[in-house]
């Protein structure tokens, strides 16, 4: 007969995988097993990939994290990465950063930087590379370039936002859901649309 407490724990883990902000709200009796679970998984990641993980982080074992040599991933303190997110270095992720489920971050060659307190809602996609589009060759034979992406401090990217290679988003900016960011966004602006355009100042 299955121990009902263990059955509950598995469901609790599943909930945390998709809603990791709950990790910091756990009662002490749950925090004990959840912290041990995270410590074990994060040690495994550090053995398998070129990755640095700060203190008090939550990384879902259902996320897909790839950081081969030369494509390092660095994660700051108190950051979470939810289930089904796909991360490919090089990435520099600050402290108190939220990467929700099904986000995709591919650092290309130049890398992606997420500064402290950046919030990436579900299905946000950041690709720090692009293909050439010359008609003389098929797309898969085109040269690939990479300029990098930088997301500032306290930036909120809404659900289903896409960010193009070479874009910088300034501190405290907000990008509305379903937007595609093709140009730099100045600090404290709210933008939305495809392509994303100025809506108003945050203040």
Protein Blocks (a to p, Z undefined) as FASTA:
>chain_A
ZZfklmmmmmmmmmmmmmmmlmmmccfklmmmmmmmmmmmmmmmmmmpccdddehiacdf
kbccdddehiaccddehiacdehiacdddddddehiacdehiacdekjnopaddehiacd
ehiacdfbdcdfbfkbcfklpccddebjaddehiacdehiacdehiacdehiacdehiac
fbdcdehiacedjddddfbdfZZ
